Amino acid sequence: MVISFAHPCISDRHWGHRPLLMDQVEAMGPAGCLVFVAVVMLSEMIPLFPTQPLSLASGLLFGGKQGAVLMLLGVTLAAVNAFVISRGIGRPLAEKVISMEMSEEASDSPSAANHNAVARKLAEVQRTIETGSFWQQLIAVALLRLTPVVPFSASNYVLGLTPLQLPAFLGGTVAGMAVWSVLYASLGGAGRSLLESGVDMATVLAGRVAGGKVEERVKGVMGGVGGKLKLGQGKRYF
């Protein structure tokens, strides 16, 4: 199910026409939206699971606007679930997830710099969580979400181990992830529009590749914005 949603073109009976999965999802009506949100939520809670294809599929399957809303709902539910789990009986699980994602970054020497950047960014946010007001905490979380170098699933579990207020976590997550949800769903929605106008799938996929180059430039800009947050060092919770 996850693979089908992530790669809607694999269900295409006739290369060059609308993928069969698009018709199947539309035939499901509201249930299709609920299933997609559930798939996104579960996928975003799994460490190291590649969810970028799901973000693009949101726009391809539901259109840019609806896809962005559904994607944002899915990632928000995943974030809140991970946050709550790490504060309850799931703390050992949270620590294991954090270890898995962080050790994956550190084990590959070419990505050591990226691993260090992740650790620095999380340490910066900690300081605001410790001493900042509600709005400072919310803004810190929002900027963290806009920083593409920090793994989303790991950060949810990490933040759950801190004294961060849940409303601030929720507000910052929605504000930050809304940007990425709109970006990816818009790219997928553009592909959907091309398919509906009769453009063949190969051309749409080529357009998505080109769109990926734009996306990488946007990520670079977002990383720079997030990097402006200098919050100092504080007590470590992970």
N, C-alpha and C positions, 0 to 999 in steps of 0.2 A: 504493500500500500504506500509506504513512504517513498519507495523507488519510483512508483508510478506517478505520484504527485510531483516528485522532484524532477522527473524527466518526462513530461507529458507527451513528448513526441514519440516515445517508444510504443505507444498504443496506436500509432497512425497506421491505418489500413492502406491508405493511398498516399504515398509520398507526394506532397504538393497540395494536399487538401487539409482541412481542419483535422487535428488529431482526434481520434475516437474518444480519448479521455475527456476532452472538452465537452463533447456531446453528452457523455455519461454523467459528468458532474452537473451540467445544466439540467439533465433529466431528474437528478436527485432533489433539485430544489433547495430549500433551506437546509436539508440534511447534508447536502454536499458542503455547505459552508461550515457546519458543525464538525464534520469529519476532518476537513482541512485544518481548522483551528486546533483540533485534538492532535492531529499529526504534527503540526508545528510545535505545540506545547511539549509533547513527549520528546521530539527530536532535539529541541533546545535544552532539554534537561540531561541529555546524554553527552558526556565529555568527548571531545574530539570528533563529534559527528558533523559532517559537512552539511550545513543548512542553507548555504547560499543558493543552491538550485531551487529550494522551496520558496525563497524570497522572490525569485524571478518567476516561478510557476504561479505565484499568487496573482500577478497581473495577467499572465497568459490565460489562466483559467477563469478569472472573475472580472477582469478589467482593472485598470489602474486604480480607480477610487475605491471600489469594493475590496480589491485585493490588498490594498494598503491597510484598510481597516481590519481585515481578517488577520493579516500578518501581524499587525501591532497587537491585536487581541491575543494571538497565540503566544508571542514572545513575552507579553506582559504576564500572562498566566504562568508561563514557565518560570519567569523570574520570581514571582511571588511564591510559587510552590517551592522552589529551591531555597529561597530566603527563609521560609517558615520551617522547612525540613532541617536546615542547618542549625536552627535555634532549638529544635526539639530533640527527639530521640534519634534523628538522623545526623547528628553532629559527626560521628565516626565516618559516615558515608560522605559527608561534605568534605571532611579532611582528606579522604581518599580521592575524591574527584579533583580537588585542588592539586593534590600531589601528582595525579596522573597528567593533568594538563600542563602544569608548570614543569614537571620533569621531562615531558615530551619536548618542550621548547629548549630546555637546557641540554638535552642529550645530543642534539644536533649542533655541532660546533659552529657552522655557518650562521645559525640562528641565535647564537649566544647574545649578540647585541640586542636582538628583539626581546629575548628573555629578560635581560637586564632592564629594558625599557618598561616591560610589563610590571616588574617588581617595583621600579621607581614610581610608576603611576599609581599603583595600588597603595604604596606607602604615603604618597602625597594626599590621597583621599582620606587616609586614616586620620590625619591630623585634624581635618575639618570635622570629621565624624566625632572625634573626641571633644573638641572645644567649640565647634561652630553652632550657630543657631539653626532652627528648622530650615530656613530659606538657604542658608549656606550649605547645609547638608544636601538639600534638594539640588542645588546648582552643581555641587561637586559630583553627584551621581549622574546628572545630565551630561556634564562634560566628560565623565568617564565613559558613558555610552557612546559619545561622539568620537572617542579615541579608538581607532580600529585595531590597535596592537593588543588590546586586552581581550582575552577570550571571554565571550559573553557568559557561557554556562559556568565557568570557574568563578567569575566575578560575582555572580549571584550567590554562590555558596560562601565565598569569602566575606561578602558584605553581611551575610546572615550571622557571621561569627563576631561582628562588631556591635557596639551599642547604637547603631543607626536606627532611627525611628522608621517604622514601616511606612507611614504616610509620605515621608521624605523620599524613601526608597522607591515607592510606587510612582510618585510624581516625577522624580528625576528620570526613572526608567521610561515612562510614557513620553516625556518631552524629548529625550535623546533618541529613543528607538523609533519615534515617529519619522524622524529625518531619513533613517535608513529604509524604513518600510515604504515610504513614499518614493524614494529613489529607485529601489529594486522593482516595486510594483509598476512604476511608470515605464521602466524598461520592458518589463513583461507585457504591460498593456499595449505598448507600441507594437510589439510582436503580434499580439492578438488582433489589433486593428489591421495589420498587414495581411494576416491570414484571412480575415473576414472580407477583405477587399480582393481576394483571389491570388495573392502572392504565394508562391510555393514555399514549403517549409525550409528548403535549403537556403533560400534567400533570407528568410526570417532568422535562421540560425546564424548566418553570416552577419546579419545586422546586430545580433546579440553579442557576437564576438567584438564587433566594433564598439558596441555600447560598453563592453567590459573595459575598454581602454579609457573611456570617459570616466567610468566608475572608479578606476584606479587613481585617476587624477583627483577626483572628488575625495577619495580616501586620504590622499596626501594632504589635501587642504584641511580635512577634518582632524587629521592627526596633528597638524600644526596648531589648530584652534585648541584642541585638548591639551597640547603641550604647554600652552600659556598658563595653565593652572599650576601655580607653585604654592604648595600648602605646607611645606616643611615635613619633618619627620616626627613620628609619634610612636606610641606603644604598638607593638606588633600583635595581631590577633591570629596570624597564620604563619 
